[in-house]
């Protein structure tokens, strides 16, 4: 059985004729088909893959309205150590979305598997909701122009 990749799935989906287009029109993308029913279509992405694979990048750009960062928006990725933000990858992904008129789905502000070790220790020893409040405020403010829907916890 061949290895199934996101690129393969997007390419296969793009080959399916969309319903509702006039004779002679180019087939609708999955994104435009979804918009016709007031929905959106997107994919989970990693910046490195978008940069390294032009075919994958083009399939995402052609077929998707929305991008969901796989790991770049996770707390452990954005703030691996206290007071030292590591926003470079997410900033680049947000810029990619802005440049290409794509929305970003904010997944997720807090996920049990991506709380940085330092924050986990701080929250375990003496729960401090101010720590989470400050993190939320920073991330939502930084990416609020490109992310219009968030998975919070």
C-alpha positions in Angstrom: 0.0 0.0 0.0 1.5 3.4 -0.9 2.3 5.9 1.8 -0.5 8.4 2.1 0.6 12.0 2.5 -1.3 15.3 2.8 0.1 16.2 -0.6 -1.4 13.0 -2.1 -4.8 13.6 -0.5 -4.9 17.2 -1.6 -3.9 16.3 -5.2 -6.5 13.5 -5.3 -9.2 15.8 -3.9 -8.3 18.4 -6.5 -8.8 15.9 -9.3 -12.4 15.3 -8.2 -14.8 17.4 -10.4 -16.6 20.0 -8.3 -20.3 20.3 -8.6 -22.0 23.5 -9.7 -19.7 24.9 -12.3 -20.8 26.0 -15.8 -19.7 24.2 -18.9 -16.3 25.4 -20.0 -15.5 26.8 -16.5 -12.4 25.5 -14.6 -13.3 23.0 -11.9 -13.9 24.7 -8.5 -11.3 24.2 -5.8 -12.3 22.5 -2.6 -12.1 25.9 -0.9 -14.6 27.5 -3.4 -16.8 24.5 -3.2 -16.9 24.8 0.6 -17.5 28.5 0.4 -20.6 27.9 -1.7 -22.1 26.2 1.3 -20.8 28.8 3.8 -18.0 26.7 5.0 -14.3 26.7 4.6 -11.7 24.1 3.7 -8.3 23.9 5.1 -5.3 21.7 6.0 -2.9 21.3 8.9 0.5 22.6 7.7 4.1 22.9 8.7 6.1 25.9 7.3 9.2 23.7 6.5 7.1 21.5 4.2 5.5 24.5 2.5 8.9 26.0 1.9 10.5 22.7 0.7 7.9 21.3 -1.6 6.5 23.5 -4.3 3.9 21.0 -5.4 2.5 20.7 -1.9 2.6 24.5 -1.4 0.7 25.0 -4.7 -1.9 22.3 -3.7 -2.4 24.1 -0.4 -2.7 27.5 -2.0 -5.0 26.2 -4.7 -7.3 24.1 -2.5 -7.3 25.6 1.0 -8.9 28.7 2.5 -7.6 28.0 5.9 -4.2 26.8 7.4 -3.9 25.2 10.8 -0.4 25.2 12.2 0.6 21.7 13.2 3.1 22.7 15.9 4.2 26.3 15.4 1.3 27.7 17.5 1.8 25.4 20.4 2.9 27.0 23.7 6.1 24.8 23.8 7.0 25.9 20.3 6.3 29.6 21.0 7.9 29.9 24.4 10.2 27.0 25.1 11.9 28.9 27.9 10.4 31.6 30.1 10.7 35.1 28.8 12.3 33.9 25.5 9.7 33.9 22.7 10.5 31.7 19.7 7.9 33.1 17.4 9.9 33.0 14.2 8.3 29.9 12.6 4.8 31.0 13.5 5.5 34.6 12.4 6.6 33.2 9.0 3.5 31.0 8.7 1.3 34.0 9.6 3.1 36.1 7.0 2.6 33.3 4.4 -1.1 33.2 5.2 -1.4 37.0 5.0 0.5 37.2 1.7 -1.7 34.5 0.2 -5.0 35.7 1.7 -5.5 32.6 3.8 -7.1 32.5 7.2 -5.3 30.6 10.0 -7.1 28.4 12.5 -5.7 29.0 16.0 -5.1 25.4 17.2 -4.5 25.5 20.1 -3.6 27.9 22.9 -3.2 25.2 25.6 -2.8 21.5 24.8 -1.6 19.1 27.6 1.1 17.7 25.4 2.7 21.1 24.5 2.9 23.0 27.7 6.6 23.8 28.0 8.3 22.0 30.9 9.1 25.3 32.7 5.4 26.4 32.6 4.2 22.9 33.7 6.5 23.0 36.7 5.4 26.6 37.6 1.7 25.7 37.3 2.1 22.4 39.2 4.0 23.9 42.1 1.8 26.9 42.6 -1.0 27.4 40.1 -0.7 30.9 38.7 -3.4 31.7 36.2 -1.6 35.0 35.5 1.0 33.0 33.6 -1.6 31.6 31.3 -3.4 34.9 31.0 -0.2 36.6 30.0 0.6 33.9 27.4 -2.9 34.1 25.9 -2.7 37.9 25.7 0.6 37.8 23.9 -0.3 35.2 21.4 -3.9 36.4 20.7 -2.6 40.0 20.2 0.3 38.9 18.0 -1.7 36.8 15.6 -5.2 38.2 16.1 -5.3 39.8 12.7 -4.8 36.5 10.8 -6.5 34.1 13.2 -10.2 34.5 13.5 -11.1 31.3 15.4 -9.3 29.7 18.3 -9.3 26.3 20.0 -8.4 27.5 23.5 -7.9 24.3 25.6 
